[in-house]
């Protein structure tokens, strides 16, 4: 096990009716901005519950934060928050709204002229002391409700970049499964894939003798495997949705990352597919992950075999046959959710591969748990995904 330092200050408030507790969590004199997406929170009950909890407070609203939140939209929110002299942000929505709110919290306290700069150069973000924020989760997937990261898209340049800051952990997050009952099938499927991929990024690397973390990760994967089809059939099952929400949160709140190597190449490649073609984030992960497993089957062989045996019960046959079966079962799992897993399924061809490889080359990025996944390997992965 590798050395590690960990701290997660987010307070989770879970269960039916939990939004009522917001009033006791936010300072009474705070000037609150409530941020949300396309308006689904006004249909699932979250908006009414939040506004009831904030009754009597100084509250402004900003809606319209998109999936894969746009830098351009978020900068409008920054202007609105400044005009309202906002000093507390409350995100009500899924990972995109929460990620966007984290960016706004940083941008409001950033002294530079262009906040996009701190996404390009993380060193610029270190001295920033972000505005406090909290979240009400309505779409399980990203784990943003209990971590310190976010991902922002800039459509004018076709880029999608991640950022982290230890002071953008939400002060608290409300998780009420009832707000997720009206989610479309597509969003539930994407959320399951996103959560599954988050766990794999921290698990499917090389053995580090982190036995507890491995079993914890496998438990989340097995839970997703067990609940996926029943949940797709019935989003209103409270217990199934509860377990999905917890799986998504625990998949990326740092707990399974203690002392283990991490990959994240699939996410970084997937971000480029979203930036260039607007594909759902979960879709990009379903496309890239099986291909990455295939290309990196040798350096990941020990964990691929462990993953295959412990999650998919693949324990017979030759070493190569077991790895093949493990990759096939992973692809089949994603496809069972109604997600196609080939670039060609979306009309994406060689020109996109060339563009992504060039970006990785220009940035000098080396990805993967060993920092050895360069542009040439990225090309092989994308070609395998065709």
C-alpha positions as MATLAB code, in Angstrom:
seq = 'XXXXXXXXXXXXXXXXXXXXXXXXXXXXXXXXXXXXXXXXXXXXXXXXXXXXXXXXXXXXXXXXXXXXXXXXXXXXXXXXXXXXXXXXXXXXXXXXXXXXXXXXXXXXXXXXXXXXXXXXXXXXXXXXXXXXXXXXXXXXXXXXXXXXXXXXXXXXXXXXXXXXXXXXXXXXXXXXXXXXXXXXXXXXXXXXXXXXXXXXXXXXXXXXXXXXXXXXXXXXXXXXXXXXXXXXXXXXXXXXXXXXXXXXXXXXXXXXXXXXXXXXXXXXXXXXXXXXXXXXXXXXXXXXXXXXXXXXXXXXXXXXXXXXXXXXXXXXXXXXXXXXXXXXXXXXXXXXXXXXXXXXXXXXXXXXXXXXXXXXXXXXXXXXXXXXXXXXXXXXXXXXXX';
ca = [
       0.000    0.000    0.000;
       1.273    3.460   -0.902;
       1.537    6.377    1.535;
      -1.535    8.595    1.646;
      -3.125   11.536    3.433;
      -6.897   11.771    3.404;
      -9.585   14.157    4.585;
     -13.193   14.462    3.459;
     -15.118   17.220    5.245;
     -18.471   16.822    3.444;
     -21.447   16.107    5.677;
     -23.918   13.720    4.043;
     -27.610   14.106    4.874;
     -29.427   11.091    3.468;
     -33.036   10.035    3.108;
     -36.579   11.054    2.338;
     -37.389   14.612    3.377;
     -33.744   15.464    4.106;
     -33.891   18.824    2.307;
     -35.774   20.225    5.300;
     -32.477   20.110    7.189;
     -30.893   22.691    4.873;
     -32.197   25.547    7.016;
     -30.033   24.400    9.911;
     -26.903   23.950    7.806;
     -26.578   27.340    6.085;
     -25.832   30.458    8.184;
     -28.964   32.517    8.741;
     -27.401   35.690    7.353;
     -25.987   34.072    4.202;
     -26.857   35.515    0.794;
     -27.599   32.262   -1.037;
     -27.626   31.573   -4.760;
     -29.483   28.402   -5.777;
     -28.071   26.934   -9.006;
     -29.716   24.288  -11.136;
     -30.001   22.886  -14.648;
     -32.846   22.636  -17.103;
     -35.756   22.767  -14.687;
     -36.281   19.095  -13.761;
     -35.942   20.075  -10.096;
     -39.285   21.849  -10.420;
     -40.886   18.558  -11.464;
     -39.271   16.151   -8.990;
     -40.046   18.238   -5.901;
     -36.485   19.303   -5.090;
     -37.013   22.971   -5.940;
     -40.071   23.357   -3.737;
     -38.381   21.579   -0.833;
     -35.221   23.678   -1.114;
     -37.067   26.975   -1.357;
     -39.243   26.025    1.607;
     -36.119   25.301    3.637;
     -34.664   28.684    2.617;
     -37.845   30.687    3.286;
     -37.023   34.014    4.856;
     -33.441   34.004    3.562;
     -31.909   36.283    0.931;
     -32.023   33.961   -2.077;
     -31.320   34.408   -5.779;
     -31.469   31.767   -8.504;
     -29.493   30.825  -11.581;
     -30.827   28.105  -13.875;
     -29.768   26.612  -17.177;
     -26.484   24.911  -16.282;
     -26.038   22.272  -18.972;
     -24.848   18.662  -18.874;
     -21.071   18.987  -19.325;
     -21.396   22.513  -17.931;
     -20.320   25.244  -20.309;
     -17.701   27.743  -19.245;
     -19.646   30.424  -21.077;
     -22.818   29.734  -19.057;
     -20.940   29.518  -15.778;
     -19.338   32.901  -16.343;
     -22.845   34.381  -16.628;
     -23.589   32.821  -13.239;
     -20.416   34.411  -11.856;
     -21.634   37.823  -13.000;
     -25.083   37.227  -11.481;
     -23.590   36.080   -8.183;
     -21.380   39.154   -7.978;
     -24.336   41.424   -8.677;
     -26.318   39.750   -5.885;
     -23.347   39.887   -3.483;
     -23.724   36.135   -3.043;
     -21.655   34.544   -0.296;
     -23.035   30.959   -0.293;
     -23.792   28.665   -3.250;
     -26.312   25.814   -3.228;
     -26.226   23.423   -6.184;
     -29.456   21.504   -6.810;
     -28.990   18.882   -9.508;
     -26.572   16.277  -10.771;
     -22.822   16.255  -11.170;
     -22.795   18.887  -13.894;
     -24.597   21.430  -11.733;
     -22.386   20.630   -8.745;
     -19.196   20.764  -10.852;
     -20.320   24.066  -12.325;
     -21.050   25.443   -8.864;
     -17.555   24.466   -7.703;
     -16.099   26.355  -10.647;
     -18.256   29.410   -9.849;
     -17.101   29.276   -6.221;
     -13.491   29.445   -7.395;
     -14.049   31.977  -10.185;
     -15.720   34.414   -7.782;
     -12.543   34.542   -5.706;
     -10.030   34.365   -8.573;
      -8.036   37.544   -9.196;
      -7.073   36.794  -12.795;
      -8.900   38.119  -15.837;
      -9.864   34.725  -17.273;
     -10.857   31.904  -14.887;
     -10.344   29.349  -17.664;
      -6.643   29.884  -17.043;
      -6.764   27.997  -13.741;
      -8.210   24.985  -15.541;
      -5.261   25.022  -17.938;
      -2.717   25.739  -15.182;
      -3.803   24.277  -11.812;
      -1.064   26.197  -10.005;
      -3.106   29.375  -10.484;
      -5.919   27.876   -8.397;
      -3.849   27.039   -5.318;
      -4.016   30.476   -3.615;
      -7.773   30.871   -4.287;
     -10.149   30.590   -1.320;
     -13.471   29.566   -2.904;
     -16.923   30.608   -1.766;
     -18.608   27.998    0.485;
     -21.019   25.682   -1.298;
     -23.388   22.800   -0.657;
     -25.403   20.412   -2.813;
     -28.755   18.690   -3.180;
     -28.194   15.667   -5.421;
     -30.845   14.726   -7.997;
     -28.782   12.499  -10.338;
     -26.296    9.925   -8.991;
     -23.196    9.493  -11.159;
     -20.179   11.691  -10.636;
     -19.650   11.614   -6.877;
     -19.204   15.404   -7.039;
     -21.468   15.712   -4.002;
     -18.630   14.400   -1.804;
     -15.368   15.235   -3.550;
     -13.173   18.186   -4.423;
     -13.171   18.048   -8.211;
     -15.098   19.191  -11.240;
     -15.008   19.076  -15.031;
     -15.872   22.064  -17.225;
     -16.384   22.341  -21.003;
     -15.536   25.317  -23.181;
     -17.485   24.974  -26.385;
     -15.808   27.911  -28.147;
     -12.521   25.975  -28.141;
     -13.871   22.414  -27.994;
     -12.120   21.635  -24.695;
     -13.119   19.816  -21.525;
     -10.809   20.084  -18.506;
     -10.848   18.949  -14.887;
      -9.845   20.843  -11.751;
      -9.444   20.112   -8.037;
      -9.291   22.245   -4.923;
      -9.482   21.080   -1.323;
     -11.935   23.850   -0.422;
     -14.624   22.940   -2.955;
     -15.778   19.900   -1.029;
     -19.463   20.684   -0.427;
     -20.037   21.732    3.174;
     -22.969   19.310    3.122;
     -24.866   17.291    0.545;
     -28.494   16.194    0.700;
     -29.230   12.801   -0.859;
     -32.946   12.083   -1.147;
     -33.625    9.079   -3.435;
     -37.137   10.371   -4.132;
     -35.713   13.159   -6.298;
     -34.327   10.514   -8.650;
     -37.577    8.644   -9.312;
     -38.393   10.672  -12.443;
     -34.983   10.339  -14.114;
     -35.015    9.224  -17.771;
     -33.586    5.787  -18.573;
     -30.685    7.409  -20.411;
     -29.541    9.316  -17.348;
     -29.791    6.307  -15.065;
     -27.807    4.189  -17.533;
     -25.144    6.869  -17.890;
     -24.921    7.205  -14.129;
     -24.402    3.478  -13.649;
     -21.618    3.429  -16.253;
     -20.003    6.544  -14.807;
     -19.968    5.061  -11.309;
     -18.661    1.708  -12.569;
     -15.877    3.480  -14.487;
     -14.932    5.651  -11.500;
     -14.336    2.522   -9.469;
     -12.346    0.829  -12.234;
     -10.088    3.879  -12.602;
      -8.991    3.384   -8.993;
      -9.030   -0.409   -8.974;
      -7.971   -1.735  -12.372;
      -4.304   -0.770  -12.192;
      -1.699   -3.025  -10.570;
      -1.630   -4.827   -7.212;
      -0.707   -2.552   -4.310;
      -1.607   -4.892   -1.443;
      -4.469   -2.610   -0.447;
      -6.785   -5.458    0.478;
      -9.517   -3.430    2.166;
      -9.666   -0.904   -0.680;
      -9.830   -3.697   -3.274;
     -12.721   -5.404   -1.508;
     -14.471   -2.075   -1.020;
     -14.154   -1.344   -4.755;
     -15.344   -4.825   -5.673;
     -18.321   -4.406   -3.371;
     -19.399   -1.288   -5.241;
     -18.955   -3.031   -8.604;
     -20.939   -6.057   -7.432;
     -23.691   -3.782   -6.114;
     -23.963   -1.999   -9.470;
     -23.994   -5.344  -11.265;
     -26.808   -6.566   -9.002;
     -29.056   -3.513   -9.089;
     -28.526   -2.340  -12.692;
     -31.313   -4.211  -14.444;
     -33.930   -3.953  -11.650;
     -33.197   -0.229  -11.363;
     -33.488    0.298  -15.101;
     -36.871   -1.441  -14.932;
     -38.122    0.614  -11.970;
     -36.536    3.939  -11.012;
     -39.069    4.390   -8.204;
     -37.818    1.513   -6.048;
     -36.588    3.427   -2.996;
     -34.103    0.798   -1.827;
     -32.570    0.283   -5.270;
     -32.206    4.016   -5.824;
     -30.770    4.444   -2.333;
     -28.068    1.906   -3.039;
     -27.323    3.472   -6.397;
     -26.900    6.893   -4.792;
     -24.551    5.541   -2.142;
     -22.572    3.558   -4.727;
     -22.085    6.684   -6.847;
     -21.038    8.764   -3.856;
     -18.657    6.178   -2.433;
     -17.197    5.472   -5.858;
     -15.493    8.857   -5.988;
     -15.268   10.346   -2.512;
     -11.682    9.192   -2.007;
     -12.287    6.162    0.198;
     -11.369    3.456   -2.321;
      -8.379    5.558   -3.444;
      -6.497    5.307   -0.144;
      -2.962    4.144   -0.870;
      -3.679    2.773   -4.347;
      -2.441    3.773   -7.821;
      -5.016    5.422  -10.069;
      -5.426    5.456  -13.849;
      -7.966    8.018  -15.244;
      -6.830    7.583  -18.862;
     -10.326    6.470  -19.877;
     -11.830    9.654  -18.466;
      -9.282   11.925  -20.096;
      -9.822   10.300  -23.493;
     -13.576   10.342  -22.964;
     -13.537   14.054  -22.187;
     -12.140   14.698  -25.650;
     -14.967   12.723  -27.272;
     -17.490   14.836  -25.371;
     -15.710   18.077  -26.242;
     -15.522   17.242  -29.946;
     -18.836   15.437  -30.475;
     -21.064   16.215  -27.498;
     -21.415   12.564  -26.467;
     -22.773   11.880  -22.997;
     -19.948   11.364  -20.519;
     -21.193    7.891  -19.593;
     -21.312    6.930  -23.267;
     -17.671    7.920  -23.785;
     -16.607    5.748  -20.848;
     -18.531    2.756  -22.220;
     -16.748    3.220  -25.550;
     -13.227    3.709  -24.230;
     -12.976    1.333  -21.266;
     -13.242   -2.032  -23.055;
     -10.771   -0.801  -25.680;
      -8.330    0.391  -23.028;
      -8.547   -2.977  -21.266;
      -7.691   -4.684  -24.540;
      -4.706   -2.484  -25.383;
      -3.333   -2.461  -21.813;
      -4.151   -6.081  -21.027;
      -0.545   -6.991  -20.210;
       0.362   -4.208  -17.760;
      -3.078   -4.608  -16.137;
      -3.151   -8.418  -16.338;
      -3.013   -9.194  -12.611;
      -5.868   -6.865  -11.719;
      -7.866   -7.843  -14.817;
      -7.722  -11.470  -13.687;
      -8.687  -10.504  -10.129;
     -11.534   -8.306  -11.389;
     -12.779  -11.063  -13.684;
     -12.777  -13.649  -10.919;
     -14.213  -11.568   -8.091;
     -16.793   -9.530  -10.016;
     -17.709  -11.716  -13.015;
     -16.930  -15.193  -11.572;
     -14.484  -15.930  -14.397;
     -12.074  -18.485  -12.948;
     -11.677  -21.159  -15.627;
      -9.618  -21.304  -18.805;
      -6.228  -19.983  -19.805;
      -4.916  -16.637  -18.624;
      -5.618  -15.042  -22.002;
      -9.074  -16.588  -22.248;
     -10.015  -15.242  -18.814;
      -8.870  -11.743  -19.728;
     -10.806  -11.925  -23.006;
     -13.915  -13.037  -21.126;
     -13.528  -10.265  -18.547;
     -13.331   -7.581  -21.232;
     -16.303   -9.103  -23.047;
     -18.407   -9.199  -19.874;
     -17.612   -5.555  -19.136;
     -18.663   -4.501  -22.637;
     -21.812   -6.624  -22.406;
     -22.703   -4.988  -19.078;
     -22.518   -1.518  -20.602;
     -24.516   -2.618  -23.638;
     -27.172   -4.238  -21.428;
     -27.951   -0.696  -20.264;
     -28.737    0.350  -23.836;
     -25.403    2.065  -24.480;
     -23.516    1.308  -27.678;
     -19.797    0.825  -27.144;
     -18.106    1.501  -30.500;
     -17.020    4.806  -32.026;
     -18.488    3.678  -35.329;
     -21.910    3.451  -33.663;
     -21.791    7.251  -33.393;
     -20.318    7.982  -36.811;
     -16.917    8.827  -35.346;
     -13.928    7.962  -37.484;
     -10.228    8.432  -38.056;
     -10.294   12.228  -38.233;
     -11.445   12.394  -34.614;
      -8.750    9.960  -33.545;
      -6.145   12.140  -35.260;
      -7.488   15.266  -33.544;
      -7.444   13.688  -30.071;
      -3.963   12.249  -30.512;
      -2.706   15.664  -31.617;
      -4.202   17.289  -28.519;
      -2.497   14.808  -26.219;
       0.765   15.300  -28.068;
       0.523   19.101  -27.949;
      -0.212   19.018  -24.208;
       2.561   16.538  -23.502;
       0.203   14.451  -21.399;
       1.263   11.053  -20.050;
      -1.674    9.173  -18.594;
      -2.275    5.998  -16.632;
      -1.137    4.634  -13.283;
       2.432    4.419  -14.577;
       2.297    7.687  -16.553;
       3.193    5.744  -19.681;
       0.045    6.163  -21.773;
       1.158    8.677  -24.376;
      -0.306    9.784  -27.721;
       0.686    6.566  -29.543;
      -1.106    4.410  -26.972;
      -4.122    6.709  -27.032;
      -4.295    6.122  -30.779;
      -4.225    2.342  -30.274;
      -7.020    2.583  -27.696;
      -9.223    4.682  -29.964;
      -8.545    2.406  -32.923;
      -9.543   -0.574  -30.773;
     -12.747    1.298  -29.923;
     -13.770    1.619  -33.575;
];
